[in-house]
Structure formats: C-alpha cells, structure tokens
C-alpha cells in the first residue's frame, strides 16, 4: 500500500540545497542552470510531470519540493502540488517553492492524484507523497529507459527518512514499506511514493479508482499488470526517503487503515485472487490464530534472539510488533467485509456500493470518475452486468421496427416469469445479449430467427425442478409467448450460482438485481460449448445450401470464440464477457495469427464482417474443406474439461433409461465425431434425414441440460 502522511512524524533533518525557483512549476537540477539552458541541453526529452498530493502538509511540503531541486535531470520538469482541501497554508508554501498548485475540493487520495494527472502536461507522470524527500538523481534514475515505449511503469525504492525510532527501524527491517517487497508479493503492487507512469497507461486502463479510500495505487498497478499491455521497470537507485511511523499507536493505526484498504482491494478483484484471500471466514480464522499466537510470544523472542543476536530491546520489540502488524491489518481486512461500515470512508462513501460500481477501476481520462462500461446497453458497470434493453443493440442489423417488437416481447416474457417465479432473477444470454440476434428477410419484412435465450435463477429449489418449472413456464408461455423465434429458457438454483457450481453468461434484465453482485465471480464458460455450436452450424450447412454462407460464417466465428475462451480459461468474467460479440472476436482473434496463420485469421474476420452485414458474399461452399480445417485446428488447440460434459451425459442417460454412460464417449470423441461428419460432405451428400439425425444426436449427447425447455413460436413445447 502507498505510504500515507503521518501527522505526528518528524520533519526532515537534512538541509536542502539552495532553491532554484523557476516559473510555471519548472525546476532544474542545479542553481547555475537556467530554464532555457536546461531545455536546450536535451530538447529530445519528454516533459516530465511530478504530482504531489498534499492535505495539511505544511510541515513537510517544503522539504519534499526542495528534494526535487537536487535532481540532476537536464530537461523540463513540471511539478504539480494538488491541494486536497487543506485547512493550512500548504498551497501557499508550495506556490512559493515554484510548484503549480491544483486545488481538489473532494477529499480522497485517489481524487487528488487524478486531479494531478488531468492537469499534467508531461508524457511521463511521476508521483511522490508529501511526507517523502527524494534523494539526488531520483527522477533521473526513475525515468531511465523511458525511450522504450513498451515500458509503462517505472518504480523506484523507498527508504526510511529517519531510522532512529525503533518502530521506524522495524518497518524498514521487515520491508513493510519496500517497493521490491511489494513488487514480488502476490498480487504485486507499487506504492505511489516513488513511481512514474506513462500517460498512455491512464488512457488505456483509466485513472485511480476514486471510490477506494486507500490502496488505489495497488488497484491501478494491478490493472496495469492484468492488461498485459505494458512492461514494468524497477530501479533501486531511484530512492525517496519516507517518514515511517515512529510510535506504536501510529504504526497500529496505519496497519489498520492498510488492512481496510487491502480488504477493499481484494473484494474488488475477488475474481483474480484465491478464495483464501477474499473470504471473510478465512480472514476471521487468520485473525483468531494471530491473536492466539500471542501466547507463544516468549518462544518467538527466544528464537529471534538465538537466530540473529539482536540488542535485547529489539529482540523483545520485534516479535511484539509482528503481532501488532498482523492483528491490526487482519482486523482492517475483516472490517472492510462488514456491512455498512460507512464511517470508515471519507465523504459518506459506501464501500460495498463502491465495490459493485468499480468494475474496471478508474475512468478514462476523458470522463474522470465515470466507471468503465462493457459497451452500448450495459446500464451500470462491467461488474454488475445489468442490461438496459432500450440501449442494447440486440440485433445484428439495423431493423428499428423489429427491434422495438423484440424488446416488447422480452419485457412481456420477463414480467410473466417474475410473476410465476417470485424472487427470481431473469438473465438475457445468447445472441441477443451479444447484439448478434439473427434476422431473416421474409415477404412480410425482417423476422427474428434467433431464440429468446433466458436463464431464470431462483432462490427456491422446488422452482428449479423440471416438473414444476415446466408446468409454470408452460402457463407463462400460453399467456405471453413470443410471436417470433423460440424461447430457450434455463433454470438454475441460486446456491449453485453463489458457490460457483455453474457458469452463467449474460446480463440481468428482470427480477431481483441482487444477482448482479454474483455474476463477476462466476468462472468463464467452457470452450466446448462454443466449439459444439460451431460444429453444429457447419454440419448443418450442407442441408441448407441457400444459407451456407451464413452457417459457415457462424461456424468460423464460434470456432474463434472457442479458441479465445480456451486462451482465457480460469480468468474472471469481465475478461471474456467482451468476447461474446462478433466485433470482439474479430478484434481479439489477431493474437492467434502467429499460430493459425494470416489466412485463417483473415477468414474469421471476413466471416464476422459478413454476419454484421458489412460485406456481401460470405464463405462459399467450395471452400468447405478449408472451413473444416479451421474448426479442426481450433478443436485441437483448446483444453477440454471432461467433468461437466460427463455429468450431463449421465443425467441424460438416466433420463432416457439407458443405464450408465459409456466410458469411451467423452467430449473429445464427440468433437471428433462432429468433425468427421462435417468433413464427410460429398457432392451428392448423404440422406438428409440421416445426416441431420446424426448431427442432433451428437450435439444433444454432449450439451444436454436437464433444466432447459425450448418453446417454439406460439408457445408450443418441443
């Protein structure tokens, strides 16, 4: 976590070099070099902005800025001090030192740093805490290697300002405020007491998350790491001296605040972390064990003294401070999990609401403070996944009249389900959610050819039983059944979702919105389903020559989607949810170009453009062997999870009265059988009925869901 200001800490003892004041916040490294000379010495260097967030820091701000003037950087440096609603003369002192002062009325370290970023003119933006003093050459060492555009983050080291206090020495010896320790832990972090980011980083991943009361620097760094778009450079010679806590009570309070911030960080990124780190029971057990460990204090003192032979005072103090640190930090983590702990957060922020609305972290620089959204139609954030039907694209082509009709039918169906299944959540999934609803042209006008794919998540176990669900849904469909397409409705019991026993892709459109908080925690869907759908389209293509281009194009896009699902297996939903659209597949499939080759990638992108109506023609029947080869290559490269498919097969076998599942028929043989079926298309073709029957049997055997009911137009059950 970033070092925070310590109101009780002592002032820097060293005397700074005589200041060299320059206008507009520019400082140079020596008192004998003017601003114009510095700029002329190395005009190729980009402008560097140093942002110092300060709130009531009159005792330290002068030493911090004086330390910057000792730097030997021969280029332009812009210093911005963000006055975060200070009640003292921090701003005046900073202005007197030659810094540009930016005022931020909203209290919060994230708000202050974002204000500095928005006001910065530099290509590189470095950060300091007001209670730090940079060593000579800090900035020069920090941004060394900035000519490499792939490096997005530059990390320096932090040392104690006055290591005379026993507590300060303990913090240093235990590496509690040490960048190398933060960078090598899991998950890694970098404190903004000595760090610089390239401006493009904020454009790509957003600003600091202002909803977090602390740990916003760890959150930004983790989003940088997760984006996998920039490299990170650590230089231990870029040193700043930080005012470590000097008293036990101050140290305990700091550890508690860091624990709260750590708990908030873990809640926000729960999908990226092991459950042991994000579970409240696990944190409670760890706290209980830590408290119980006080009984072993004499043993720990003796072991520490025998191992390192420290002074007696240190031998007695360090084991006790270990317990103080771990106990207060764990208490803060637990407090972050407790409901409605409002008084911990500045300006009435509710931490739990903040977790729900802070999906991708800080906002893009063009819209400060706004959450990042998945795309058109997502009403809140990528974490909540609540769909606004009025804004959702739904269809693959522009058909306003049909779209209005589809929206009305979805709403009617949703209202009927809400009435028949009290307390449920209705989730829109499938092609309509992805904006890929298929439309066919008929003499009467455009008609929806896609299903209404819905999932009903119910808290009542009886409602998920097939017999009861079928009877109730049948009544709903007789009343408000869709006039076009078919309704493909699945049922699942809420605890199976809560405990991650099932996958569920889509967005909540009705019923209880509480499911929004659970959706991000679900695992990514299996690639097998996407690949089976791809084979289904390709094996059906010979049966319908008039629609071969469309079916083959859908097969190619779904094959690419299966590859992408396999590539991000085990990653959180917000990683793969953006891949469900055809546009998303076309954008991301390029990462497979070195493996698949340019021809395959271009074919998949062309198929996506055809499905979206941007190009005419589409895949041709004479290229069928090439399309089969693409599916075969995708199937060979993706990981196949046998457990889920095997469980479905067992349920289907018993439902059909056929005994146990054959051991030889796993998901891989099913994929291979569908591949053989697709490749067995001769010019004359096999009998249509036999071909279609084989295809349906293979797909059904691998994808059967006991809680799925498909209603054809008019409400007839199939």
Long-range contacts (C-beta under 8 A, 24 or more apart in sequence): 1-189, 1-191, 1-214, 1-215, 1-217, 1-218, 1-258, 1-261, 1-262, 2-109, 2-129, 2-191, 2-192, 2-193, 2-214, 2-215, 2-216, 2-217, 2-218, 3-129, 3-131, 3-132, 3-158, 3-177, 3-191, 3-193, 3-242, 3-244, 4-109, 4-129, 4-131, 4-214, 4-254, 4-257, 5-54, 5-55, 5-57, 5-60, 5-129, 5-130, 5-131, 6-131, 6-243, 6-244, 6-245, 6-246, 6-250, 6-254, 7-56, 8-246, 8-247, 8-250, 9-60, 9-131, 9-161, 9-243, 9-244, 9-245, 9-246, 9-250, 10-162, 10-243, 10-246, 11-59, 11-60, 11-63, 12-60, 12-63, 12-133, 12-161, 12-162, 12-241, 12-243, 13-162, 14-63, 14-133, 16-63, 16-66, 16-67, 16-69, 16-70, 17-66, 17-69, 17-70, 19-66, 19-69, 19-97, 19-98, 20-69, 21-97, 21-98, 22-98, 23-98, 24-78, 24-100, 25-78, 25-79, 25-80, 25-98, 25-99, 25-100, 26-76, 26-77, 26-78, 26-79, 26-98, 27-65, 27-68, 27-69, 27-71, 27-77, 27-79, 27-98, 28-69, 28-73, 28-74, 28-77, 29-69, 29-70, 29-71, 29-72, 29-73, 29-74, 29-140, 30-72, 33-74, 35-76, 38-74, 38-75, 38-76, 39-75, 39-76, 41-74, 41-75, 42-74, 42-75, 45-74, 45-75, 45-76, 46-122, 46-123, 46-124, 46-146, 47-75, 47-76, 47-77, 47-78, 47-121, 47-122, 47-123, 47-124, 48-73, 48-75, 48-76, 48-77, 48-78, 48-122, 48-123, 48-124, 48-125, 48-126, 48-139, 48-143, 48-196, 49-77, 49-78, 49-79, 49-80, 49-116, 49-120, 49-121, 49-122, 49-124, 49-125, 49-126, 50-77, 50-78, 50-79, 50-80, 50-126, 50-127, 50-128, 50-139, 51-80, 51-82, 51-113, 51-116, 51-117, 51-120, 51-125, 51-126, 51-127, 51-128, 52-79, 52-80, 52-81, 52-82, 52-94, 52-99, 52-116, 52-127, 52-128, 52-129, 52-130, 53-82, 53-84, 53-109, 53-112, 53-113, 53-116, 53-127, 53-129, 53-130, 54-81, 54-82, 54-83, 54-84, 54-86, 54-90, 54-94, 54-112, 54-130, 55-83, 55-84, 55-85, 55-86, 55-90, 55-107, 55-112, 55-130, 56-86, 56-87, 56-88, 56-90, 57-86, 57-90, 57-130, 57-131, 58-86, 58-88, 58-89, 58-90, 58-93, 60-130, 60-131, 60-243, 61-90, 61-93, 61-94, 61-97, 61-130, 62-93, 62-97, 63-133, 64-128, 64-129, 64-130, 64-131, 64-132, 64-133, 64-134, 65-94, 65-97, 65-98, 65-99, 66-97, 66-133, 67-132, 67-133, 67-134, 67-135, 67-138, 67-240, 68-128, 68-134, 68-138, 68-139, 70-134, 70-135, 70-136, 71-134, 71-136, 71-137, 71-138, 71-139, 71-140, 72-136, 72-137, 72-140, 73-137, 73-139, 73-140, 73-143, 77-139, 78-120, 78-121, 78-122, 80-116, 80-119, 80-120, 82-112, 82-113, 82-115, 82-116, 82-119, 84-108, 84-109, 84-111, 84-112, 90-130, 106-210, 106-347, 107-346, 107-347, 108-210, 108-213, 108-346, 108-347, 109-208, 109-214, 109-216, 110-207, 110-208, 110-209, 110-210, 110-211, 110-212, 110-216, 110-362, 111-210, 113-192, 113-207, 113-208, 113-216, 114-207, 114-208, 114-210, 114-362, 114-368, 114-369, 117-202, 117-207, 117-208, 117-365, 118-207, 118-365, 118-368, 120-199, 122-199, 123-198, 123-199, 124-154, 124-196, 124-197, 124-198, 124-199, 125-196, 125-197, 125-198, 125-199, 125-202, 126-154, 126-195, 126-196, 127-192, 127-193, 127-194, 127-195, 127-196, 127-197, 127-217, 128-192, 128-193, 128-194, 128-240, 129-192, 129-193, 129-242, 131-161, 131-242, 131-243, 132-158, 132-161, 132-193, 132-194, 132-240, 132-241, 132-242, 132-243, 133-161, 133-240, 133-241, 134-194, 134-239, 134-240, 134-241, 135-239, 135-240, 135-241, 137-237, 137-238, 138-194, 138-238, 138-239, 138-240, 139-238, 141-235, 141-237, 141-238, 141-239, 142-194, 142-195, 142-196, 142-235, 142-238, 143-196, 144-233, 144-235, 144-238, 145-233, 146-198, 148-231, 149-198, 150-230, 150-231, 151-198, 151-230, 151-231, 151-232, 151-233, 152-197, 152-198, 152-200, 152-201, 152-224, 152-229, 152-230, 152-231, 152-232, 153-190, 153-195, 153-196, 153-197, 153-198, 153-201, 153-221, 153-224, 153-230, 153-231, 153-232, 153-233, 154-195, 154-196, 154-197, 154-232, 154-233, 154-235, 154-238, 155-179, 155-183, 155-190, 155-194, 155-195, 155-232, 155-233, 155-234, 155-235, 155-238, 156-194, 156-195, 156-234, 156-235, 156-236, 156-237, 156-238, 156-239, 156-240, 157-194, 157-235, 157-236, 157-237, 157-238, 157-239, 157-240, 158-191, 158-193, 158-194, 158-239, 158-240, 158-241, 158-242, 159-239, 159-240, 159-241, 159-242, 160-241, 160-242, 160-243, 160-244, 161-241, 161-242, 161-243, 161-244, 162-243, 162-244, 162-246, 163-244, 165-244, 165-245, 165-246, 165-247, 166-313, 166-314, 166-317, 167-244, 167-245, 167-246, 167-247, 167-248, 167-250, 167-251, 167-321, 168-244, 168-245, 168-246, 169-314, 170-317, 170-318, 170-321, 171-244, 171-245, 171-251, 172-244, 173-318, 174-318, 174-321, 174-322, 174-325, 176-325, 177-242, 177-244, 179-234, 180-234, 180-236, 182-218, 183-232, 183-234, 187-218, 187-222, 187-225, 187-269, 187-272, 187-273, 188-221, 188-222, 188-225, 189-217, 189-218, 189-221, 189-222, 190-217, 190-218, 190-221, 190-232, 191-217, 192-217, 193-240, 193-242, 194-238, 194-239, 194-240, 197-224, 198-230, 200-230, 201-230, 202-362, 202-365, 203-364, 203-365, 204-229, 204-230, 205-229, 205-360, 205-361, 205-362, 206-360, 206-361, 206-362, 206-363, 206-364, 206-365, 206-372, 207-362, 207-363, 207-364, 207-365, 207-368, 207-369, 208-362, 209-268, 209-358, 209-361, 209-362, 210-362, 210-369, 211-349, 211-354, 211-355, 211-357, 211-358, 212-261, 212-264, 212-265, 212-268, 212-354, 212-358, 213-260, 213-261, 213-264, 213-344, 213-345, 213-346, 213-349, 213-351, 214-257, 214-258, 214-260, 214-261, 214-264, 215-258, 215-261, 215-262, 215-264, 215-265, 216-362, 218-261, 218-262, 218-265, 219-265, 219-268, 219-269, 219-361, 219-362, 220-361, 220-362, 222-265, 222-269, 222-272, 223-360, 223-361, 223-362, 226-272, 248-321, 248-324, 251-321, 251-324, 251-325, 252-324, 252-328, 253-328, 255-324, 255-325, 255-328, 255-329, 255-332, 256-328, 256-329, 256-331, 256-332, 256-335, 257-332, 258-329, 258-332, 259-328, 259-329, 259-330, 259-331, 259-332, 259-333, 259-335, 259-336, 260-332, 260-333, 260-335, 260-336, 260-344, 261-332, 261-336, 262-329, 262-332, 262-333, 262-336, 263-332, 263-333, 263-334, 263-335, 263-336, 263-337, 264-336, 264-351, 264-354, 264-355, 266-333, 266-336, 267-336, 267-337, 267-351, 267-352, 267-355, 268-355, 268-358, 268-361, 270-520, 270-521, 271-520, 271-521, 271-571, 271-572, 271-573, 271-574, 272-572, 280-334, 280-337, 283-330, 283-333, 283-334, 283-337, 284-334, 286-330, 287-327, 287-330, 287-331, 287-334, 290-323, 290-326, 290-327, 290-330, 291-327, 293-323, 294-323, 297-323, 355-383, 356-380, 356-381, 356-383, 356-384, 356-516, 356-517, 357-381, 357-383, 357-384, 358-383, 359-383, 359-384, 359-520, 359-574, 360-574, 374-577, 374-578, 375-435, 375-578, 375-581, 376-435, 377-435, 377-507, 378-507, 380-516, 382-520, 382-574, 382-577, 382-578, 383-516, 383-519, 383-520, 383-574, 384-516, 384-517, 384-519, 385-506, 385-507, 385-508, 385-516, 385-519, 385-520, 385-573, 385-577, 386-507, 386-508, 386-509, 386-513, 386-516, 387-428, 387-433, 387-506, 387-507, 387-508, 387-509, 389-509, 392-432, 392-433, 392-435, 393-435, 394-432, 394-435, 394-437, 395-432, 395-435, 395-437, 395-439, 395-448, 396-431, 396-435, 396-436, 396-437, 396-438, 396-439, 396-582, 396-611, 396-612, 396-613, 397-439, 397-446, 397-612, 397-613, 399-439, 399-446, 401-445, 401-446, 402-439, 402-445, 402-446, 402-447, 402-448, 405-483, 405-484, 406-432, 406-437, 406-448, 406-484, 409-452, 409-480, 409-482, 409-483, 409-484, 410-452, 410-509, 411-510, 412-480, 413-452, 413-454, 413-476, 413-480, 413-481, 413-482, 413-487, 414-454, 414-509, 414-510, 414-511, 415-480, 415-510, 416-476, 416-477, 416-479, 416-480, 417-454, 417-456, 417-473, 417-476, 417-489, 417-510, 417-511, 418-510, 418-511, 419-476, 420-472, 420-473, 420-475, 420-476, 421-456, 421-458, 421-460, 421-463, 421-472, 421-511, 422-460, 423-458, 423-459, 423-460, 423-511, 423-512, 424-456, 424-457, 424-458, 424-459, 424-463, 424-511, 424-512, 425-456, 425-457, 425-508, 425-510, 425-511, 425-512, 425-513, 425-514, 425-515, 426-454, 426-455, 426-456, 426-508, 426-509, 426-510, 426-511, 427-454, 427-455, 427-456, 427-457, 427-504, 427-506, 427-507, 427-508, 427-509, 427-515, 428-453, 428-454, 428-506, 428-507, 428-509, 429-453, 429-454, 429-455, 429-504, 429-505, 429-506, 429-507, 430-488, 430-506, 433-505, 433-506, 433-507, 433-580, 434-580, 434-581, 434-582, 435-581, 436-581, 436-582, 436-611, 438-550, 447-484, 448-484, 448-485, 449-485, 450-485, 451-485, 451-486, 451-487, 451-488, 451-710, 452-482, 452-485, 452-486, 452-487, 452-488, 452-489, 453-488, 453-506, 454-487, 454-488, 454-489, 454-490, 455-489, 455-490, 455-491, 455-492, 455-504, 455-506, 456-489, 456-490, 456-491, 456-492, 456-511, 457-492, 457-493, 457-494, 457-497, 457-504, 457-515, 458-491, 458-492, 458-493, 458-494, 459-493, 459-494, 461-493, 463-491, 464-491, 464-492, 464-493, 464-707, 466-706, 466-707, 469-707, 469-709, 470-709, 470-717, 473-709, 473-711, 474-715, 474-717, 477-711, 477-715, 477-717, 478-715, 481-711, 481-713, 481-714, 481-715, 482-711, 482-713, 483-713, 483-714, 484-713, 485-713, 486-710, 486-711, 486-712, 486-713, 486-718, 487-710, 487-711, 488-708, 488-710, 488-711, 489-708, 489-709, 489-710, 489-711, 490-705, 490-707, 490-708, 491-707, 492-707, 497-522, 505-573, 505-577, 505-580, 519-573, 520-572, 520-573, 520-574, 521-572, 521-573, 522-573, 523-570, 523-573, 524-565, 524-568, 524-569, 524-570, 524-571, 524-572, 524-573, 524-575, 524-576, 525-565, 525-576, 526-565, 526-641, 526-644, 527-562, 527-563, 527-565, 527-566, 527-569, 527-638, 527-639, 527-640, 528-562, 528-638, 528-640, 528-641, 528-644, 528-645, 528-667, 528-671, 528-702, 529-703, 530-558, 530-559, 530-561, 530-562, 530-565, 531-558, 531-559, 531-562, 531-631, 531-634, 531-635, 531-638, 531-671, 532-670, 532-671, 532-674, 532-699, 532-702, 532-703, 533-558, 534-558, 534-559, 534-561, 534-562, 534-631, 534-634, 535-631, 535-671, 535-674, 535-675, 535-677, 535-678, 535-699, 536-674, 536-695, 536-699, 538-627, 538-628, 538-631, 538-678, 539-674, 539-677, 539-678, 539-691, 539-695, 540-692, 540-695, 541-621, 541-624, 542-624, 542-681, 542-685, 542-691, 543-688, 543-691, 543-692, 545-621, 548-619, 548-620, 548-621, 549-610, 549-617, 549-618, 549-619, 549-620, 550-610, 550-611, 550-618, 552-607, 552-618, 552-619, 552-623, 552-624, 552-627, 553-607, 553-608, 553-610, 553-611, 553-618, 553-619, 554-607, 554-611, 555-627, 555-631, 556-603, 556-604, 556-607, 556-619, 556-627, 556-630, 556-631, 557-582, 557-585, 557-604, 557-607, 557-608, 557-611, 559-604, 559-630, 559-631, 559-634, 559-635, 560-585, 560-589, 560-592, 560-604, 560-634, 561-585, 562-634, 562-635, 562-638, 563-589, 563-592, 563-634, 563-637, 563-638, 564-588, 564-589, 565-638, 566-637, 566-638, 566-639, 567-591, 567-592, 569-639, 582-608, 582-611, 582-612, 583-608, 583-612, 595-637, 596-630, 596-633, 600-630, 600-633, 603-627, 603-630, 604-630, 624-681, 625-679, 628-675, 628-678, 628-679, 631-675, 631-678, 632-675, 635-671, 635-672, 635-675, 640-666, 640-667, 640-668, 640-671, 641-667, 642-666, 642-667, 642-668, 645-670, 645-702, 648-702, 648-703, 648-704, 648-705, 648-706, 649-701, 649-702, 649-704, 651-704, 651-706, 652-700, 652-701, 652-704, 652-706, 655-706, 665-701, 667-702, 670-698, 670-701, 670-702, 673-698, 674-698, 674-699
